[in-house]
Amino acid sequence: MPNNSKPIASAVAKMKKESDKSPSPVAGIFNSWVAALDKAGIPTSVLPPGSNFPDGNLLDVEGKPTSFKGTVKGQPAAVVFYRGAWCPYCNLTLSTYQRELLPELNKLGVMLVAVSPQGPDGSMTMKEKHNLEFAVLSDPGNQIAKQLGIITTPPAEVQATQKKYGLDLTAINADHTANLPMPTVAIVDDKGRLVWIDVHPNHTTRTEPEEVIEAIKTYLV
């Protein structure tokens, strides 16, 4: 893997430095939200390792019905829960995973699967924008994320601000709610069992590629 062991954190820091040069008039609202997420921490409801990994009625990028089990077909997998194609941190993360994580997973015989609550059009946008060579699935209603216990909902003030600037989560999400999964990576073995999970309540932070590889080598290989 590349020498930079924290490529996502480094890129986020660079993004923040650039945004700080010309701060948005609504930056305070979003900063307060992030601070509240940090304070709340990881929910106690998160499904513990050793549990059977949940499933649901998912859709592929073409809108065809599928499921997690139908996608992985018994192969171990690293499952990435992201918010949507509209999220800059998600774009950064998935493009980094494509470049730095996927080649390592291929060597280890582990699939990479990305899941979000947006409709198939959003999944297709994400896949095409970054030339993603792994499965990108739509989970209408956050079926899997709810069972994992990683759901969050932006406060009303944040939703109103997002709408003011053209982002309406209820129009983007397949179930027409504003519910989002906390950015999470889950590792699932070939028996469909959850063996490791890393949840980030603060959506500006993400699981680094090296952390995923280390977990796979610890719990799967």
N, CA, C and O of each residue as an XYZ file, in Angstrom:
884
protein
N       0.839     -1.194      0.000
C       0.000      0.000      0.000
C       0.882      1.254      0.000
O       2.045      1.180      0.397
N       0.346      2.420     -0.442
C       1.121      3.656     -0.429
C       1.625      3.990      0.965
O       1.075      3.527      1.964
N       2.693      4.810      1.023
C       3.327      5.119      2.299
C       2.411      5.885      3.250
O       2.505      5.721      4.467
N       1.528      6.721      2.706
C       0.635      7.503      3.554
C      -0.393      6.575      4.175
O      -1.282      6.077      3.483
N      -0.276      6.334      5.504
C      -1.166      5.369      6.151
C      -2.546      5.947      6.428
O      -3.470      5.210      6.773
N      -2.696      7.275      6.278
C      -3.998      7.910      6.502
C      -4.353      8.839      5.344
O      -4.464     10.052      5.525
N      -4.532      8.265      4.150
C      -4.807      9.113      2.979
C      -6.123      9.872      3.074
O      -6.226     10.990      2.571
N      -7.141      9.277      3.717
C      -8.434      9.956      3.813
C      -8.338     11.138      4.773
O      -8.776     12.241      4.445
N      -7.770     10.915      5.950
C      -7.627     11.995      6.927
C      -6.787     13.133      6.357
O      -7.082     14.304      6.599
N      -5.751     12.799      5.610
C      -4.895     13.835      5.022
C      -5.664     14.662      3.999
O      -5.536     15.886      3.955
N      -6.466     13.982      3.174
C      -7.252     14.686      2.162
C      -8.349     15.546      2.794
O      -8.629     16.648      2.322
N      -8.967     15.038      3.860
C     -10.002     15.813      4.563
C      -9.386     17.063      5.188
O      -9.982     18.139      5.144
N      -8.207     16.923      5.764
C      -7.527     18.073      6.363
C      -7.232     19.134      5.307
O      -7.342     20.333      5.563
N      -6.857     18.673      4.127
C      -6.592     19.610      3.027
C      -7.879     20.319      2.599
O      -7.875     21.524      2.351
N      -8.984     19.562      2.514
C     -10.276     20.141      2.179
C     -10.678     21.201      3.193
O     -11.147     22.279      2.828
N     -10.491     20.888      4.457
C     -10.870     21.817      5.530
C     -10.018     23.085      5.470
O     -10.521     24.187      5.686
N      -8.747     22.925      5.180
C      -7.854     24.084      5.095
C      -8.313     25.020      3.990
O      -8.287     26.240      4.150
N      -8.734     24.445      2.869
C      -9.205     25.259      1.750
C     -10.518     25.955      2.085
O     -10.706     27.127      1.761
N     -11.431     25.226      2.740
C     -12.730     25.816      3.081
C     -12.595     26.902      4.137
O     -13.384     27.847      4.161
N     -11.599     26.775      5.010
C     -11.381     27.776      6.053
C     -10.931     29.120      5.478
O     -11.064     30.156      6.128
N     -10.394     29.094      4.248
C      -9.938     30.331      3.616
C     -11.125     31.233      3.256
O     -11.016     32.459      3.256
N     -12.255     30.598      2.951
C     -13.459     31.366      2.630
C     -14.652     30.657      3.264
O     -15.431     30.011      2.563
N     -14.799     30.772      4.574
C     -15.833     30.037      5.300
C     -17.252     30.361      4.832
O     -17.566     31.504      4.502
N     -18.093     29.340      4.811
C     -19.489     29.497      4.438
C     -20.238     30.231      5.539
O     -19.905     30.092      6.716
N     -21.254     31.017      5.163
C     -22.043     31.719      6.189
C     -22.828     30.775      7.098
O     -23.304     31.181      8.159
N     -22.963     29.512      6.679
C     -23.705     28.546      7.496
C     -22.767     27.516      8.133
O     -23.218     26.492      8.648
N     -21.463     27.793      8.093
C     -20.487     26.838      8.628
C     -20.756     26.526     10.094
O     -20.555     25.394     10.535
N     -21.207     27.519     10.848
C     -21.452     27.314     12.269
C     -22.505     26.257     12.535
O     -22.387     25.490     13.490
N     -23.537     26.209     11.698
C     -24.612     25.224     11.860
C     -24.057     23.812     11.700
O     -24.351     22.924     12.500
N     -23.258     23.617     10.663
C     -22.716     22.283     10.393
C     -21.633     21.911     11.401
O     -21.517     20.747     11.786
N     -20.847     22.883     11.827
C     -19.819     22.598     12.832
C     -20.454     22.180     14.157
O     -19.947     21.295     14.846
N     -21.572     22.828     14.508
C     -22.279     22.469     15.741
C     -22.842     21.057     15.645
O     -22.835     20.307     16.621
N     -23.325     20.707     14.470
C     -23.865     19.362     14.237
C     -22.762     18.320     14.418
O     -22.951     17.313     15.100
N     -21.618     18.573     13.801
C     -20.492     17.634     13.906
C     -20.048     17.499     15.364
O     -19.747     16.399     15.827
N     -20.010     18.615     16.077
C     -19.615     18.569     17.487
C     -20.599     17.733     18.299
O     -20.198     16.993     19.197
N     -21.896     17.853     17.980
C     -22.909     17.063     18.682
C     -22.755     15.579     18.379
O     -22.947     14.739     19.258
N     -22.411     15.257     17.142
C     -22.192     13.859     16.760
C     -20.999     13.279     17.507
O     -21.038     12.142     17.978
N     -19.941     14.074     17.609
C     -18.759     13.642     18.365
C     -19.104     13.380     19.823
O     -18.664     12.392     20.411
N     -19.889     14.269     20.391
C     -20.247     14.152     21.796
C     -21.105     12.916     22.057
O     -20.933     12.233     23.067
N     -22.034     12.634     21.135
C     -22.928     11.480     21.300
C     -22.170     10.161     21.176
O     -22.478      9.193     21.871
N     -21.184     10.127     20.292
C     -20.363      8.931     20.143
C     -21.074      7.784     19.436
O     -22.128      7.965     18.828
N     -20.481      6.615     19.527
C     -21.010      5.418     18.856
C     -22.248      4.921     19.604
O     -22.208      4.763     20.824
N     -23.342      4.674     18.889
C     -24.567      4.202     19.553
C     -24.354      2.857     20.248
O     -23.596      2.011     19.771
N     -25.025      2.675     21.368
C     -24.934      1.402     22.084
C     -25.687      0.304     21.345
O     -25.562     -0.877     21.669
N     -26.480      0.712     20.337
C     -27.292     -0.247     19.588
C     -26.534     -0.968     18.484
O     -27.094     -1.849     17.831
N     -25.271     -0.612     18.262
C     -24.512     -1.217     17.161
C     -24.408     -2.732     17.341
O     -24.071     -3.219     18.421
N     -24.699     -3.459     16.281
C     -24.657     -4.923     16.312
C     -23.234     -5.391     16.623
O     -22.290     -4.937     15.976
N     -23.061     -6.275     17.585
C     -21.711     -6.687     17.978
C     -21.128     -7.752     17.045
O     -21.870     -8.530     16.446
N     -19.806     -7.783     16.925
C     -19.154     -8.858     16.175
C     -19.587    -10.219     16.714
O     -19.821    -10.391     17.910
N     -19.686    -11.176     15.796
C     -20.169    -12.504     16.154
C     -21.618    -12.703     15.751
O     -22.102    -13.833     15.693
N     -22.319    -11.594     15.469
C     -23.718    -11.668     15.025
C     -23.789    -12.025     13.550
O     -22.831    -11.816     12.805
N     -24.920    -12.560     13.134
C     -25.155    -12.766     11.709
C     -25.346    -11.405     11.047
O     -26.086    -10.558     11.549
N     -24.679    -11.205      9.926
C     -24.796     -9.927      9.228
C     -26.182     -9.817      8.622
O     -26.627    -10.751      7.954
N     -26.886     -8.700      8.831
C     -28.251     -8.566      8.323
C     -28.311     -8.412      6.808
O     -27.298     -8.162      6.155
N     -29.498     -8.564      6.270
C     -29.698     -8.447      4.824
C     -30.983     -7.677      4.570
O     -31.706     -7.331      5.505
N     -31.264     -7.410      3.297
C     -32.474     -6.690      2.935
C     -32.728     -6.771      1.449
O     -31.966     -7.392      0.708
N     -33.795     -6.144      1.021
C     -34.137     -6.099     -0.400
C     -33.428     -4.910     -1.030
O     -33.914     -3.781     -0.965
N     -32.288     -5.167     -1.633
C     -31.437     -4.120     -2.181
C     -31.622     -3.989     -3.690
O     -32.291     -4.805     -4.325
N     -31.013     -2.939     -4.250
C     -31.066     -2.694     -5.693
C     -29.646     -2.439     -6.198
O     -28.857     -1.769     -5.533
N     -29.326     -2.979     -7.379
C     -28.017     -2.674     -7.950
C     -28.098     -1.345     -8.706
O     -29.138     -0.687     -8.688
N     -27.015     -0.948     -9.366
C     -26.980      0.363    -10.025
C     -27.966      0.469    -11.186
O     -28.300      1.572    -11.619
N     -28.425     -0.657    -11.682
C     -29.411     -0.650    -12.762
C     -30.838     -0.759    -12.241
O     -31.787     -0.822    -13.022
N     -30.985     -0.780    -10.919
C     -32.303     -0.866    -10.322
C     -32.844     -2.277    -10.217
O     -34.020     -2.466     -9.906
N     -32.007     -3.271    -10.472
C     -32.446     -4.663    -10.395
C     -32.386     -5.156     -8.949
O     -31.431     -4.861     -8.231
N     -33.407     -5.906     -8.520
C     -33.438     -6.414     -7.149
C     -32.255     -7.350     -6.864
O     -31.879     -8.174     -7.698
N     -31.691     -7.203     -5.686
C     -30.615     -8.084     -5.252
C     -30.620     -8.104     -3.722
O     -31.563     -7.618     -3.098
N     -29.601     -8.649     -3.138
C     -29.458     -8.703     -1.688
C     -27.969     -8.751     -1.386
O     -27.151     -8.913     -2.292
N     -27.622     -8.611     -0.131
C     -26.209     -8.718      0.226
C     -25.708    -10.126     -0.059
O     -24.657    -10.305     -0.676
N     -26.460    -11.124      0.391
C     -26.040    -12.508      0.169
C     -25.946    -12.827     -1.317
O     -25.040    -13.537     -1.755
N     -26.895    -12.294     -2.090
C     -26.877    -12.541     -3.525
C     -25.717    -11.868     -4.223
O     -25.293    -12.303     -5.293
N     -25.206    -10.817     -3.629
C     -24.077    -10.093     -4.210
C     -22.748    -10.773     -3.895
O     -21.909    -10.945     -4.779
N     -22.560    -11.157     -2.634
C     -21.257    -11.721     -2.242
C     -21.143    -13.207     -2.537
O     -20.039    -13.724     -2.708
N     -22.284    -13.904     -2.597
C     -22.294    -15.344     -2.938
C     -21.313    -16.158     -2.097
O     -20.568    -16.984     -2.624
N     -21.322    -15.918     -0.791
C     -20.488    -16.721      0.102
C     -19.050    -16.274      0.221
O     -18.257    -16.923      0.903
N     -18.697    -15.178     -0.429
C     -17.323    -14.677     -0.340
C     -17.223    -13.684      0.821
O     -18.156    -12.911      1.036
N     -16.131    -13.683      1.567
C     -15.974    -12.675      2.615
C     -15.957    -11.284      2.000
O     -15.548    -11.107      0.853
N     -16.407    -10.290      2.777
C     -16.546     -8.952      2.204
C     -16.271     -7.863      3.219
O     -16.475     -8.039      4.421
N     -15.802     -6.731      2.711
C     -15.726     -5.486      3.472
C     -16.871     -4.627      2.952
O     -16.915     -4.289      1.769
N     -17.791     -4.279      3.837
C     -18.993     -3.550      3.445
C     -18.899     -2.111      3.931
O     -18.737     -1.858      5.125
N     -19.000     -1.180      3.006
C     -18.862      0.243      3.297
C     -20.237      0.907      3.255
O     -20.916      0.866      2.230
N     -20.638      1.506      4.343
C     -21.886      2.257      4.378
C     -21.555      3.736      4.226
O     -20.828      4.312      5.035
N     -22.104      4.340      3.169
C     -21.846      5.757      2.922
C     -23.160      6.503      2.743
O     -24.202      5.879      2.540
N     -23.123      7.824      2.816
C     -24.344      8.625      2.859
C     -24.966      8.861      1.485
O     -26.189      8.824      1.354
N     -24.155      9.100      0.469
C     -24.703      9.321     -0.863
C     -23.705     10.005     -1.774
O     -22.655     10.469     -1.329
N     -24.042     10.064     -3.051
C     -23.159     10.667     -4.047
C     -23.005     12.167     -3.845
O     -22.083     12.772     -4.392
N     -23.895     12.775     -3.068
C     -23.852     14.221     -2.786
C     -22.825     14.587     -1.727
O     -22.487     15.760     -1.571
N     -22.327     13.599     -1.000
C     -21.457     13.828      0.151
C     -19.985     13.870     -0.271
O     -19.468     12.866     -0.760
N     -19.295     15.007     -0.097
C     -17.893     15.093     -0.527
C     -16.975     14.114      0.203
O     -16.018     13.608     -0.383
N     -17.261     13.846      1.475
C     -16.433     12.907      2.230
C     -16.618     11.480      1.703
O     -15.674     10.690      1.687
N     -17.824     11.164      1.279
C     -18.090      9.838      0.703
C     -17.379      9.671     -0.635
O     -16.809      8.616     -0.917
N     -17.416     10.721     -1.457
C     -16.714     10.668     -2.741
C     -15.225     10.454     -2.525
O     -14.602      9.632     -3.197
N     -14.666     11.191     -1.593
C     -13.250     11.056     -1.274
C     -12.930      9.651     -0.787
O     -11.930      9.058     -1.192
N     -13.783      9.121      0.085
C     -13.542      7.803      0.667
C     -13.621      6.696     -0.372
O     -12.727      5.853     -0.448
N     -14.677      6.688     -1.170
C     -14.833      5.595     -2.134
C     -13.773      5.648     -3.230
O     -13.318      4.603     -3.696
N     -13.378      6.837     -3.643
C     -12.309      6.924     -4.646
C     -10.984      6.435     -4.065
O     -10.182      5.815     -4.764
N     -10.760      6.720     -2.779
C      -9.549      6.228     -2.109
C      -9.586      4.713     -1.979
O      -8.573      4.046     -2.190
N     -10.740      4.169     -1.634
C     -10.870      2.708     -1.524
C     -10.636      2.035     -2.877
O     -10.003      0.982     -2.951
N     -11.147      2.643     -3.937
C     -10.932      2.091     -5.276
C      -9.434      2.028     -5.592
O      -8.937      1.037     -6.127
N      -8.744      3.085     -5.256
C      -7.334      3.212     -5.612
C      -6.413      2.422     -4.692
O      -5.465      1.788     -5.157
N      -6.686      2.457     -3.382
C      -5.716      1.921     -2.429
C      -6.165      0.676     -1.677
O      -5.331     -0.088     -1.190
N      -7.479      0.462     -1.576
C      -7.963     -0.684     -0.807
C      -8.324     -1.865     -1.694
O      -7.965     -3.004     -1.393
N      -9.030     -1.599     -2.781
C      -9.513     -2.690     -3.629
C      -8.406     -3.632     -4.119
O      -8.600     -4.847     -4.074
N      -7.250     -3.127     -4.587
C      -6.191     -4.040     -5.029
C      -5.732     -4.991     -3.927
O      -5.434     -6.156     -4.190
N      -5.677     -4.491     -2.691
C      -5.262     -5.331     -1.570
C      -6.328     -6.379     -1.247
O      -6.005     -7.527     -0.943
N      -7.600     -5.978     -1.314
C      -8.689     -6.921     -1.041
C      -8.720     -8.022     -2.096
O      -8.975     -9.184     -1.781
N      -8.460     -7.654     -3.340
C      -8.448     -8.657     -4.411
C      -7.385     -9.726     -4.146
O      -7.600    -10.909     -4.410
N      -6.241     -9.293     -3.621
C      -5.170    -10.244     -3.305
C      -5.585    -11.193     -2.189
O      -5.170    -12.352     -2.154
N      -6.422    -10.678     -1.265
C      -6.845    -11.461     -0.105
C      -8.131    -12.248     -0.358
O      -8.578    -12.997      0.510
N      -8.722    -12.083     -1.531
C      -9.955    -12.800     -1.845
C     -11.166    -12.264     -1.104
O     -12.096    -13.011     -0.802
N     -11.155    -10.962     -0.808
C     -12.254    -10.322     -0.082
C     -12.949     -9.313     -0.986
O     -12.293     -8.480     -1.613
N     -14.271     -9.385     -1.055
C     -15.032     -8.448     -1.878
C     -15.131     -7.091     -1.190
O     -15.014     -6.989      0.031
N     -15.349     -6.046     -1.997
C     -15.651     -4.715     -1.480
C     -17.052     -4.355     -1.967
O     -17.343     -4.434     -3.160
N     -17.911     -3.964     -1.038
C     -19.297     -3.633     -1.364
C     -19.639     -2.312     -0.699
O     -19.378     -2.134      0.490
N     -20.225     -1.375     -1.457
C     -20.641     -0.087     -0.906
C     -22.161     -0.011     -0.888
O     -22.816     -0.413     -1.850
N     -22.720      0.497      0.192
C     -24.176      0.543      0.373
C     -24.588      1.935      0.844
O     -23.954      2.513      1.727
N     -25.664      2.471      0.242
C     -26.196      3.763      0.681
C     -27.719      3.749      0.562
O     -28.276      2.872     -0.098
N     -28.407      4.721      1.200
C     -29.871      4.761      1.129
C     -30.410      5.461     -0.109
O     -31.623      5.514     -0.311
N     -29.520      6.003     -0.942
C     -29.979      6.703     -2.136
C     -30.520      5.718     -3.168
O     -30.279      4.515     -3.068
N     -31.246      6.225     -4.150
C     -31.770      5.375     -5.204
C     -30.674      4.895     -6.138
O     -29.539      5.365     -6.051
N     -30.998      3.956     -7.039
C     -30.008      3.416     -7.968
C     -29.329      4.471     -8.835
O     -28.161      4.311     -9.188
N     -30.040      5.553     -9.188
C     -29.410      6.605     -9.990
C     -28.218      7.203     -9.257
O     -27.179      7.467     -9.863
N     -28.368      7.415     -7.952
C     -27.263      7.942     -7.160
C     -26.108      6.957     -7.079
O     -24.942      7.350     -7.107
N     -26.440      5.669     -6.977
C     -25.401      4.636     -6.944
C     -24.642      4.603     -8.268
O     -23.418      4.471     -8.290
N     -25.381      4.725     -9.369
C     -24.750      4.742    -10.689
C     -23.850      5.963    -10.837
O     -22.751      5.866    -11.384
N     -24.313      7.112    -10.351
C     -23.501      8.330    -10.404
C     -22.184      8.137     -9.677
O     -21.125      8.497    -10.193
N     -22.247      7.571     -8.482
C     -21.046      7.340     -7.699
C     -20.107      6.369     -8.411
O     -18.897      6.588     -8.462
N     -20.667      5.308     -8.951
C     -19.854      4.272     -9.608
C     -19.150      4.830    -10.851
O     -17.967      4.576    -11.077
N     -19.902      5.595    -11.649
C     -19.330      6.123    -12.888
C     -18.345      7.259    -12.635
O     -17.331      7.368    -13.324
N     -18.641      8.106    -11.647
C     -17.782      9.259    -11.361
C     -16.369      8.833    -10.999
O     -15.397      9.482    -11.383
N     -16.264      7.736    -10.258
C     -14.953      7.304     -9.770
C     -14.480      5.988    -10.404
O     -13.509      5.386     -9.946
N     -15.176      5.550    -11.463
C     -14.807      4.296    -12.128
C     -14.651      3.158    -11.118
O     -13.668      2.417    -11.140
N     -15.636      3.039    -10.240
C     -15.565      2.034     -9.190
C     -15.733      0.631     -9.768
O     -16.637      0.376    -10.563
N     -14.856     -0.259     -9.359
C     -14.854     -1.628     -9.875
C     -15.367     -2.609     -8.829
O     -15.009     -3.786     -8.837
N     -16.207     -2.111     -7.932
C     -16.821     -2.976     -6.930
C     -18.316     -2.685     -6.865
O     -18.787     -1.686     -7.408
N     -19.051     -3.558     -6.200
C     -20.506     -3.437     -6.141
C     -20.923     -2.191     -5.358
O     -20.427     -1.933     -4.261
N     -21.848     -1.423     -5.946
C     -22.411     -0.243     -5.290
C     -23.926     -0.455     -5.249
O     -24.588     -0.475     -6.287
N     -24.460     -0.610     -4.050
C     -25.856     -1.014     -3.896
C     -26.699      0.064     -3.218
O     -26.210      0.858     -2.414
N     -27.974      0.061     -3.570
C     -28.960      0.931     -2.931
C     -29.729      0.107     -1.913
O     -30.188     -0.998     -2.204
N     -29.861      0.665     -0.708
C     -30.598      0.007      0.371
C     -31.793      0.883      0.746
O     -31.712      1.663      1.695
N     -32.906      0.761      0.008
C     -34.081      1.593      0.287
C     -34.570      1.402      1.721
O     -34.848      0.284      2.155
N     -34.669      2.513      2.441
C     -35.121      2.415      3.818
C     -34.045      2.051      4.809
O     -34.338      1.796      5.977
N     -32.775      2.020      4.355
C     -31.675      1.687      5.272
C     -31.932      0.374      6.017
O     -31.695      0.281      7.221
N     -32.413     -0.624      5.303
C     -32.776     -1.884      5.957
C     -31.612     -2.498      6.729
O     -31.761     -2.896      7.884
N     -30.450     -2.570      6.077
C     -29.293     -3.186      6.734
C     -28.732     -2.258      7.807
O     -28.397     -2.700      8.906
N     -28.632     -0.973      7.484
C     -28.078     -0.015      8.444
C     -28.907      0.038      9.724
O     -28.351      0.165     10.815
N     -30.226     -0.057      9.602
C     -31.080     -0.053     10.791
C     -30.802     -1.270     11.661
O     -30.724     -1.162     12.885
N     -30.652     -2.434     11.024
C     -30.383     -3.652     11.790
C     -28.998     -3.629     12.426
O     -28.767     -4.256     13.460
N     -28.077     -2.895     11.791
C     -26.739     -2.739     12.366
C     -26.725     -1.723     13.499
O     -25.791     -1.696     14.301
N     -27.767     -0.880     13.569
C     -27.835      0.128     14.624
C     -26.988      1.349     14.357
O     -26.453      1.947     15.290
N     -26.854      1.738     13.076
C     -25.957      2.848     12.728
C     -26.699      4.011     12.060
O     -26.093      4.782     11.316
N     -27.991      4.142     12.317
C     -28.787      5.195     11.684
C     -28.683      6.516     12.454
O     -28.655      6.533     13.684
N     -28.629      7.608     11.710
C     -28.691      8.943     12.280
C     -29.564      9.813     11.376
O     -29.767      9.491     10.206
N     -30.076     10.912     11.920
C     -30.912     11.828     11.146
C     -30.453     13.255     11.414
O     -30.371     13.664     12.573
N     -30.155     14.018     10.374
C     -29.740     15.410     10.594
C     -30.822     16.197     11.327
O     -32.008     16.003     11.059
N     -30.438     17.082     12.248
C     -31.422     17.918     12.941
C     -32.208     18.778     11.948
O     -31.760     19.012     10.826
N     -33.374     19.242     12.372
C     -34.244     20.035     11.496
C     -33.515     21.261     10.943
O     -33.677     21.598      9.770
N     -32.712     21.930     11.778
C     -31.983     23.118     11.330
C     -31.002     22.785     10.215
O     -30.837     23.556      9.270
N     -30.354     21.634     10.332
C     -29.400     21.207      9.298
C     -30.142     20.855      8.012
O     -29.723     21.243      6.921
N     -31.241     20.123      8.143
C     -32.025     19.778      6.951
C     -32.525     21.026      6.231
O     -32.484     21.093      5.002
N     -32.993     22.005      6.983
C     -33.489     23.246      6.378
C     -32.364     23.971      5.633
O     -32.572     24.512      4.546
N     -31.175     23.974      6.232
C     -30.030     24.621      5.593
C     -29.618     23.865      4.333
O     -29.311     24.476      3.309
N     -29.613     22.540      4.411
C     -29.285     21.741      3.232
C     -30.257     22.024      2.091
O     -29.841     22.182      0.943
N     -31.543     22.088      2.404
C     -32.558     22.373      1.371
C     -32.355     23.755      0.762
O     -32.535     23.947     -0.440
N     -31.977     24.714      1.602
C     -31.740     26.074      1.127
C     -30.651     26.098      0.066
O     -30.675     26.921     -0.849
N     -29.701     25.190      0.199
C     -28.592     25.128     -0.753
C     -28.755     24.001     -1.781
O     -27.796     23.606     -2.445
N     -29.977     23.496     -1.897
C     -30.292     22.558     -2.982
C     -30.154     21.091     -2.665
O     -30.245     20.263     -3.571
N     -29.937     20.735     -1.404
C     -29.817     19.326     -1.039
C     -31.026     18.908     -0.204
O     -31.146     19.281      0.963
N     -31.908     18.136     -0.809
C     -33.097     17.627     -0.119
C     -32.954     16.115      0.022
O     -33.187     15.371     -0.931
N     -32.576     15.670      1.198
C     -32.345     14.241      1.405
C     -33.596     13.413      1.155
O     -33.507     12.265      0.720
N     -34.759     13.989      1.426
C     -36.007     13.231      1.239
C     -36.288     12.987     -0.243
O     -37.060     12.093     -0.589
N     -35.669     13.773     -1.111
C     -35.819     13.560     -2.548
C     -34.751     12.611     -3.085
O     -34.940     11.966     -4.116
N     -33.619     12.536     -2.370
C     -32.502     11.699     -2.813
C     -32.618     10.275     -2.286
O     -32.372      9.313     -3.014
N     -32.992     10.148     -1.021
C     -33.098      8.820     -0.420
C     -34.279      8.057     -1.015
O     -35.336      8.626     -1.285
N     -34.076      6.780     -1.210
C     -35.089      5.957     -1.863
C     -36.379      5.849     -1.056
O     -37.441      5.606     -1.629
N     -36.307      6.027      0.272
C     -37.515      5.912      1.097
C     -38.113      7.274      1.447
O     -39.067      7.363      2.220
N     -37.535      8.345      0.861
C     -38.043      9.713      1.040
C     -37.991     10.187      2.492
O     -38.828     10.981      2.923
N     -37.013      9.701      3.234
C     -36.742     10.208      4.578
C     -35.361     10.863      4.555
O     -34.656     10.803      3.547
N     -34.982     11.484      5.664
C     -33.659     12.091      5.782
C     -32.707     11.201      6.581
O     -31.627     11.642      6.974
N     -33.101      9.961      6.819
C     -32.266      9.053      7.595
C     -30.994      8.681      6.829
O     -31.021      8.447      5.621
N     -29.896      8.635      7.554
C     -28.604      8.314      6.946
C     -27.866      7.277      7.779
O     -28.034      7.226      8.997
N     -27.049      6.451      7.131
C     -26.180      5.564      7.916
C     -24.962      6.342      8.390
O     -24.443      7.188      7.661
N     -24.507      6.069      9.588
C     -23.218      6.604      9.997
C     -22.147      5.923      9.139
O     -22.207      4.709      8.945
N     -21.178      6.668      8.625
C     -20.131      6.034      7.830
C     -19.506      4.871      8.603
O     -19.009      5.033      9.717
N     -19.548      3.706      7.981
C     -19.171      2.470      8.682
C     -18.519      1.494      7.714
O     -18.890      1.426      6.542
N     -17.558      0.749      8.206
C     -17.031     -0.400      7.478
C     -17.253     -1.638      8.329
O     -16.869     -1.679      9.498
N     -17.876     -2.646      7.732
C     -18.118     -3.918      8.415
C     -17.428     -5.028      7.629
O     -17.474     -5.051      6.399
N     -16.795     -5.936      8.344
C     -16.165     -7.090      7.691
C     -16.999     -8.323      7.998
O     -17.326     -8.612      9.149
N     -17.332     -9.039      6.933
C     -18.219    -10.198      7.025
C     -17.480    -11.419      6.497
O     -16.885    -11.368      5.421
N     -17.515    -12.525      7.253
C     -16.787    -13.717      6.801
C     -17.605    -14.536      5.796
O     -18.720    -14.155      5.438
N     -17.046    -15.653      5.349
C     -17.704    -16.440      4.302
C     -18.938    -17.185      4.792
O     -19.641    -17.813      4.000
N     -19.203    -17.120      6.084
C     -20.417    -17.732      6.643
C     -21.492    -16.685      6.922
O     -22.537    -16.991      7.495
N     -21.222    -15.443      6.508
C     -22.193    -14.386      6.706
C     -22.209    -13.819      8.112
O     -23.214    -13.257      8.547
N     -21.098    -13.964      8.826
C     -21.013    -13.485     10.202
C     -20.215    -12.184     10.260
O     -19.168    -12.059      9.624
N     -20.714    -11.226     11.021
C     -20.007     -9.967     11.244
C     -18.818    -10.236     12.171
O     -18.996    -10.713     13.292
N     -17.611     -9.930     11.701
C     -16.428    -10.201     12.530
C     -15.739     -8.928     13.009
O     -14.921     -8.969     13.929
N     -16.068     -7.793     12.385
C     -15.438     -6.523     12.771
C     -16.279     -5.384     12.239
O     -16.816     -5.472     11.135
N     -16.403     -4.302     13.018
C     -17.183     -3.152     12.557
C     -16.557     -1.885     13.104
O     -16.166     -1.825     14.270
N     -16.466     -0.865     12.248
C     -15.889      0.422     12.631
C     -16.880      1.516     12.251
O     -17.080      1.803     11.070
N     -17.494      2.121     13.258
C     -18.552      3.113     13.057
C     -18.016      4.516     13.332
O     -17.329      4.746     14.327
N     -18.341      5.455     12.432
C     -17.919      6.841     12.585
C     -19.134      7.758     12.691
O     -19.685      8.168     11.669
N     -19.562      8.089     13.914
C     -20.681      9.019     14.076
C     -20.406     10.368     13.416
O     -21.311     10.984     12.853
N     -19.171     10.819     13.484
C     -18.736     12.055     12.831
C     -18.436     11.744     11.372
O     -17.463     11.055     11.064
N     -19.279     12.255     10.473
C     -19.164     11.883      9.061
C     -17.960     12.512      8.353
O     -17.714     12.219      7.183
N     -17.206     13.372      9.048
C     -16.006     13.939      8.433
C     -14.791     13.046      8.649
O     -13.707     13.337      8.143
N     -14.964     11.963      9.396
C     -13.883     10.987      9.587
C     -14.304      9.656      8.977
O     -15.497      9.365      8.895
N     -13.348      8.851      8.550
C     -13.643      7.578      7.901
C     -12.601      6.517      8.259
O     -11.522      6.833      8.759
N     -12.937      5.282      8.000
C     -12.012      4.179      8.216
C     -10.939      4.218      7.131
O     -11.251      4.248      5.941
N      -9.691      4.217      7.543
C      -8.590      4.266      6.577
C      -8.372      2.880      5.946
O      -8.635      1.861      6.584
N      -7.893      2.845      4.694
C      -7.635      1.561      4.022
C      -6.771      0.619      4.852
O      -7.038     -0.580      4.919
N      -5.739      1.165      5.483
C      -4.826      0.327      6.267
C      -5.542     -0.337      7.443
O      -5.225     -1.468      7.811
N      -6.510      0.373      8.033
C      -7.269     -0.194      9.147
C      -8.109     -1.383      8.693
O      -8.234     -2.374      9.412
N      -8.680     -1.279      7.502
C      -9.487     -2.381      6.960
C      -8.604     -3.602      6.711
O      -8.967     -4.724      7.064
N      -7.457     -3.376      6.110
C      -6.535     -4.473      5.809
C      -6.061     -5.159      7.093
O      -6.015     -6.387      7.165
N      -5.717     -4.373      8.088
C      -5.262     -4.936      9.357
C      -6.365     -5.785     10.013
O      -6.095     -6.852     10.564
N      -7.601     -5.294      9.942
C      -8.717     -6.030     10.531
C      -8.963     -7.339      9.797
O      -9.235     -8.371     10.410
N      -8.863     -7.279      8.474
C      -9.064     -8.498      7.673
C      -7.983     -9.532      7.995
O      -8.278    -10.719      8.137
N      -6.769     -9.093      8.106
C      -5.669    -10.019      8.406
C      -5.797    -10.579      9.820
O      -5.340    -11.687     10.099
N      -6.417     -9.809     10.709
C      -6.615    -10.264     12.088
C      -7.777    -11.227     12.218
O      -7.672    -12.233     12.918
N      -8.887    -10.932     11.550
C     -10.122    -11.682     11.773
C     -10.511    -12.644     10.667
O     -11.382    -13.489     10.871
N      -9.887    -12.537      9.498
C     -10.272    -13.417      8.398
C      -9.146    -14.298      7.896
O      -9.349    -15.486      7.645
N      -7.971    -13.732      7.750
C      -6.872    -14.470      7.080
C      -6.108    -15.343      8.077
O      -5.159    -16.029      7.697
